[in-house]
Amino acid sequence: MNRFRQYHRWLAIVLFLPLLTTVISGVGFTIARSLHQRALAEFLIHIHTLEIFGLGEVFPLLNGIGLFSLLITGIYMTRLFRQRRYLS
């Protein structure tokens, strides 16, 4: 269990900035689009997928894998995967 805490902590530190960028740019994109700010919306969607740095195809995949890894380590730490011991 301690090993999963270490993995979870390490993943959380590594994924904090990419996920924060994704959330803020995604919310900003939605607001800009609803306010009919086309240029701002296009800029924010490029930040959202990191197409600015040429990572448009890889970044969403890495975000997904990272979130899935955080989910698995977090669920495992709650002991939902632990086998129950029955007293006889």
TIPA-777401 format. One record per residue (C-alpha): residue number from 1; residue in one letter; x, y, z. Coordinates in pm, 1 decimal, padded with zeros to 6 digits. Layout:
REM residues N
(r NUM; "A"; (X; Y; Z))
...
//
This chain:
REM residues 88
(r 1; "M"; (00000.0; 00000.0; 00000.0))
(r 2; "N"; (00284.7; 00239.2; 00080.2))
(r 3; "R"; (00422.5; 00183.2; -00270.3))
(r 4; "F"; (00093.0; 00297.4; -00425.7))
(r 5; "R"; (00099.9; 00611.3; -00211.6))
(r 6; "Q"; (00445.8; 00689.4; -00347.7))
(r 7; "Y"; (00329.9; 00630.7; -00707.1))
(r 8; "H"; (00018.7; 00838.7; -00648.7))
(r 9; "R"; (00216.1; 01124.8; -00492.8))
(r 10; "W"; (00471.2; 01121.1; -00775.7))
(r 11; "L"; (00200.1; 01114.3; -01043.6))
(r 12; "A"; (00012.3; 01399.2; -00875.4))
(r 13; "I"; (00323.9; 01617.4; -00869.6))
(r 14; "V"; (00412.2; 01542.0; -01232.6))
(r 15; "L"; (00057.3; 01586.0; -01365.6))
(r 16; "F"; (-00040.2; 01897.3; -01170.5))
(r 17; "L"; (00063.0; 02160.1; -01427.7))
(r 18; "P"; (-00056.7; 01975.0; -01740.2))
(r 19; "L"; (-00395.6; 01904.6; -01583.5))
(r 20; "L"; (-00429.3; 02257.9; -01448.5))
(r 21; "T"; (-00348.5; 02395.4; -01794.0))
(r 22; "T"; (-00608.3; 02165.5; -01948.1))
(r 23; "V"; (-00879.8; 02263.1; -01700.6))
(r 24; "I"; (-00822.3; 02639.1; -01714.8))
(r 25; "S"; (-00793.2; 02651.6; -02093.0))
(r 26; "G"; (-01098.2; 02425.0; -02132.8))
(r 27; "V"; (-01315.1; 02644.2; -01912.2))
(r 28; "G"; (-01176.6; 02957.7; -02078.0))
(r 29; "F"; (-01251.2; 02811.1; -02420.8))
(r 30; "T"; (-01611.2; 02741.6; -02324.2))
(r 31; "I"; (-01657.7; 03094.5; -02189.7))
(r 32; "A"; (-01488.9; 03255.6; -02491.2))
(r 33; "R"; (-01700.2; 03052.0; -02730.9))
(r 34; "S"; (-02022.3; 03143.9; -02551.7))
(r 35; "L"; (-01921.5; 03511.5; -02569.8))
(r 36; "H"; (-01850.9; 03473.7; -02943.7))
(r 37; "Q"; (-01481.1; 03554.7; -02903.9))
(r 38; "R"; (-01360.4; 03337.7; -03192.3))
(r 39; "A"; (-00992.9; 03442.3; -03187.1))
(r 40; "L"; (-00961.1; 03391.1; -02812.7))
(r 41; "A"; (-01142.5; 03056.8; -02833.6))
(r 42; "E"; (-00906.4; 02934.1; -03106.0))
(r 43; "F"; (-00604.3; 03042.4; -02902.1))
(r 44; "L"; (-00734.8; 02867.3; -02590.1))
(r 45; "I"; (-00807.8; 02543.3; -02774.5))
(r 46; "H"; (-00448.7; 02544.6; -02903.5))
(r 47; "I"; (-00329.9; 02580.2; -02544.4))
(r 48; "H"; (-00580.1; 02317.0; -02431.3))
(r 49; "T"; (-00425.2; 02054.4; -02659.5))
(r 50; "L"; (-00072.3; 02207.2; -02654.1))
(r 51; "E"; (-00072.3; 02237.5; -03032.6))
(r 52; "I"; (00138.5; 02550.0; -02978.4))
(r 53; "F"; (00433.7; 02325.0; -02892.1))
(r 54; "G"; (00352.3; 02056.0; -03148.9))
(r 55; "L"; (00206.1; 01816.4; -02891.9))
(r 56; "G"; (-00151.3; 01823.9; -03020.5))
(r 57; "E"; (-00169.6; 01449.7; -03083.4))
(r 58; "V"; (00031.0; 01329.5; -02783.4))
(r 59; "F"; (-00075.4; 01561.3; -02499.2))
(r 60; "P"; (-00439.6; 01448.4; -02467.2))
(r 61; "L"; (-00327.0; 01085.9; -02467.9))
(r 62; "L"; (-00069.3; 01150.9; -02194.7))
(r 63; "N"; (-00329.7; 01340.5; -01990.6))
(r 64; "G"; (-00568.4; 01046.8; -02021.2))
(r 65; "I"; (-00307.7; 00789.5; -01923.9))
(r 66; "G"; (-00200.3; 01005.9; -01630.1))
(r 67; "L"; (-00555.6; 01051.7; -01502.8))
(r 68; "F"; (-00626.1; 00681.0; -01538.9))
(r 69; "S"; (-00309.0; 00602.1; -01342.2))
(r 70; "L"; (-00411.1; 00845.1; -01066.4))
(r 71; "L"; (-00754.2; 00681.6; -01057.2))
(r 72; "I"; (-00615.6; 00329.5; -01027.4))
(r 73; "T"; (-00362.4; 00417.3; -00756.1))
(r 74; "G"; (-00624.8; 00617.9; -00566.7))
(r 75; "I"; (-00881.2; 00338.3; -00578.1))
(r 76; "Y"; (-00620.9; 00084.0; -00474.5))
(r 77; "M"; (-00531.8; 00294.7; -00171.2))
(r 78; "T"; (-00896.5; 00284.8; -00060.3))
(r 79; "R"; (-00857.7; -00093.6; -00036.6))
(r 80; "L"; (-01145.2; -00168.6; -00272.4))
(r 81; "F"; (-00925.7; -00427.0; -00445.9))
(r 82; "R"; (-00828.9; -00596.4; -00121.9))
(r 83; "Q"; (-00954.1; -00948.7; -00065.3))
(r 84; "R"; (-01168.7; -00983.5; 00240.2))
(r 85; "R"; (-01063.7; -01221.6; 00514.3))
(r 86; "Y"; (-01340.8; -01413.3; 00674.6))
(r 87; "L"; (-01312.0; -01537.6; 01029.4))
(r 88; "S"; (-01399.1; -01901.1; 01068.2))
//
